[in-house]
Amino acid sequence: MLNILIIGNGQCGNRILDAINREAFGKKSRFAKFYSQQKYKSNVQTIAINTAINDLKEMKFTKAKDRIHIPHLHGVGANRNVGKHVFEDNKANILKQVEERGNFDVAFILTSASGGTGSSFTPLLVKEFKQKFDFPVYALVVLPFREEGTLYLQNAAFCLRDIRESGADGIILADNQFLKQMGGNVESAYNGINDMIARRLLFLMDALDSEMMMVTDLGDFKTVMSGGAGLATIGFYEADSEMPIKNAIRESLSPSGLLFSTNVYEEASRSMVIIKGDRKYLSIDDISSEVEKLSSSVGHVFKGIIVRNEELPQVLTVLTLESASELENLYSIAVDAINYEKQKKDRVNNDKEVDRAFSQIDGMDPSY
Amino acid sequence: MVHFGKTLTLASLFLFLMLISVGGASGKILYNDTIEQGDGFQINDYVIDVAEVFPGQDSVIIQVYEGDTKDPKYDKLISVGGSYKFKIEGEDVEITAISVHSGVVPRAKLAITITDDDFINSKTLGVVNGGHSEAELSSTPVLAISKSVDKSNINVGDIIRVTVTVENTGDGDAHDVIFSDPNQERFILIDDILGSPGRIDVSTSDAVKKIYVYDLKATEAGTFSLNPTTAIFTNSVGDSFPQASSNRPAVTVSGSSLMKNATLDVTMEVDRYTIDRNKDLQGTVRIKNTGNAPASAVTVGIIVPEGLEYVSGDSGIEEISGVPTIYMESFGVQQEKEIIFKLKAAEEGTYTLSADSSYLFSNGVDSEMQEVSSSTVTKSVYVTKGKYDHLFEQPIYVYLIPLLLIGVIASWVYHRHKQYKF
């Protein structure tokens, strides 16, 4: 049995973590925690970290003891510099809490790249983990909507760089901008994104700890994640009716199945394909032809097959990327945003128009 | 020696044959034992005297007396082994001389049988010491009780004298005579001259005896037959006789009545006679004085059976020793009152409520207040199962198990809530 640590940093990380814990109950009811047990195959420990206590209170399916509040007013206000200082002041407490939960085989840190707490804490936390522990640490980073504002874009750009430099064993990208295609209102879109990520991670954890017809294990996952530029994304498809397995594989690699916009056949470096379902859907020929097609472009593809009676086909693909054109686009926009913020600050510093207005009343007192 | 043996055998055979013949001829054995000379054996009014025993001649003289006659009805010499038969009340009585014995007082062993003994009084059956002259013969006393008044036509307020006499016209004394003379309605006892006679004997030789003499005052108009005087008594042997009763003299009283009455009609009813358990029902007590005199100290006690509970009532009701009681100092002629109270049906069952009432009034004739008590009951009140009674009819575990289950679930939910509450 694997020992897995999942940490949700900041509001976004907390919400994804809560979605994972909810999905683990296997029931959709909000009362499932009262009458059901979480169905983790592995020993999964979850920890939510946030400076904003309200974000922690919003969580419904994560135990109170697994929610760590870092006291700093109500958040760090999307300021990564403040967030870094707060982390430094509290890292001993955070690491103590992790150590108390035992030893782990792998850790996933969930965070948004754009917010305050998550984007500032995650690189430092990864760095601390890599110095202190010997298990692989993977960051699942959610990129912002492009129109969310210059601060978020700036944070995303620096956060991604910092995580990559922190020593993380891999960064799994999920892009809100790409996932916006799901439509609906903001709340349901966010919830939908969180649920998608949660289902993929649960499937992955389940697969890494399952007996398979064809084996993919943590070692394979590490190998996949070590390929490419250290960036990865996950594709997933779950059939809602009977369908050929090759179609399910294709769907998982299609834009609707991926968490990040990429041309799999051009940008992927290594891949892992995990197929689950009833034996009758698992045509080896179909699976082999689709995997062959993928491997001809990607290079190496690990494949795992899990037989589950009476389950419709489900496919999870983990793809590491050699390049990411969409990331380049993001950084291009982020540079504009950084420049814009810089120019604005310079203007304020140079013009001091407000100071001039105030100087008109220097040496005067109010008369009543 | 051989001769003695033959004699013994013959004697035994003779005795055996004699016993067989006695048993077989007469039916029921009344007596089979010795009786001394001079004593007798009584059967009702007959006495069989053993007049003289002749041990030397193996014979006995038997004399049968009927009643207290001086001369015997039958006089017979019976040899041992012989018998004599005669009739009493149509039944055959047979006397057999079994043996005779010498001594200071000679004795004869007799067997007395009768064909049917149903008519025999057990008190007059058996050996009589001294014979017939000492026998207690049963007799039939007859008491003639006579009640008379000195005037049979009077006006209201007039006084009559009542005289009750007794005479024994039977053939024996009456013992332990107890007279009874009930109070006379519509008359008031003014003077009891002789008082109660108590337990007395009335002999046939007694002259006519005065038993009661008293004066009565007429209070109402009309023609009335006075209540009879009665007597119970026994004869000399303790046999009880049917009650003797006097005549009932009639008295006609003219004029208008002096007597006044307070007559309270007390009724009680409830608003429902079928009610669910734990529901309330309303009771109403109605009191009306339909008499011509006011009543006082009117008390009505509402007797509530177990299974019903008194809840509350009008201010006129006060609980005294747990009994809801209505008390009114006075209650005028033709006055009416209605008092309402509330009961709770506590237990399933069938009940009746009763109201015990009492009151005093002056009848205008007597100096003392008259007291009247009565009781009234309602129709049956059926208390049926309450709406939720069926919930409590199950064994205790039926309630405990779900409660336990709910407790466990609640504890689990609370535990989970605490686990997830931040």
Boltz contact constraints between the chains, C-beta under 6 A:
constraints:
  - contact:
      token1: [A, 33]
      token2: [B, 416]
      max_distance: 6.0
  - contact:
      token1: [A, 34]
      token2: [B, 413]
      max_distance: 6.0
  - contact:
      token1: [A, 34]
      token2: [B, 416]
      max_distance: 6.0
  - contact:
      token1: [A, 56]
      token2: [B, 422]
      max_distance: 6.0
  - contact:
      token1: [A, 57]
      token2: [B, 422]
      max_distance: 6.0
  - contact:
      token1: [A, 63]
      token2: [B, 419]
      max_distance: 6.0
  - contact:
      token1: [A, 63]
      token2: [B, 420]
      max_distance: 6.0
  - contact:
      token1: [A, 64]
      token2: [B, 421]
      max_distance: 6.0
  - contact:
      token1: [A, 64]
      token2: [B, 422]
      max_distance: 6.0
  - contact:
      token1: [A, 67]
      token2: [B, 422]
      max_distance: 6.0
